[in-house]
């Protein structure tokens, strides 16, 4: 029987899996509910302005990085330069700068805390050493948690003597390592780390798994990029490659039902079109699975996947603005975190990204587009009254914090709209507006994470809820694992 592959969802995970499989000669059909590719890393336009929907900071494009390897395999390498000054991190008592150069970065952080300089330097030395060892596993990229005999064998073959150095840290949190270095009570330093981790790990230093936190704090030094136009270009490259290699890409096709008949999967979209495939890769929020699978199939999903479906993650409020740069004293930097000291959510911490002057893919000359997002708890949006109040309060809270930093900012705004949880549900298929995946705590990461194996034959899952989690790198890695399971080949 000729094996055919159906991929549902053209987010980064689905596009990665589909484009790799098409390039390797498989028959691939990809269905996407939206008219845009990329999911949370997609785009939308308002007149002369283009806005990234969610993800904005380019990662994984350094030589050997996840996206670099995918694009080179597809024959579509991206030649852009990494940022030397990655981002500003604005906190109530200090503004930190994240530098690509590790030594310069540590010097800058330690200068803010001269009485703790020795401890901070020792902490970062351990972080960088640990991350360097963990990253040696990113080349073979073994699947975690391993499910099949082949995956356990591949993991064993990927291990080297140096990896035994990671064992003492395996069940530790970053908070425990901070305590070991005498930094647990240095709150401004911890808050700076928390601001970095909430955006990448969906949790703070107290609970995040140490091995993953080490990589998260170090990976910006490997390469962080401003992508002209936005991260939707990743999706366009992979979509083009899929079609060039004989794959079918169908937009505005919403999956309504997925059934198992004999050795085949039968999918039906909202138009009544029916698709048959031997293998299916679902790049949809896992909370959607009970809506598309019959109850008897849901009951056969892996326990970790069923538990994940019932769990909650963060939701978000995102603001999309265009500003007249002539009304600003200086152009907005491409990436900036702002923390007010009022916690990691509800506008107390948010990420602000801006188009660079001259990027006319996003804004005409003299203007910049800006995307601002904060984490929020879903229970704060669960009634119409609370919904409208929360949107108004968080919008004002973030704009006020920006205006304190840039007094002329409000006067420069020429366009503004918001993406609250219902918008994410409506336009990105995110139930309750859940985005970003699960917090990478010890009980949800590594061997305790959700596998790309669904538990049903030849049905795989990928995306930000599947290890290694959120962000384009995590989503792409889960897509790679799904593609490897379908093909039986390493691919990259």
Order of alpha helices (4+ residues) and beta strands (2+ residues): beta-alpha-beta-beta-beta-beta-alpha-beta-beta-alpha-alpha-alpha-alpha-alpha-alpha-alpha-beta-alpha-beta-beta-beta-beta-beta-alpha-alpha-alpha-beta-beta-beta-beta-alpha-alpha-beta-alpha-beta-alpha
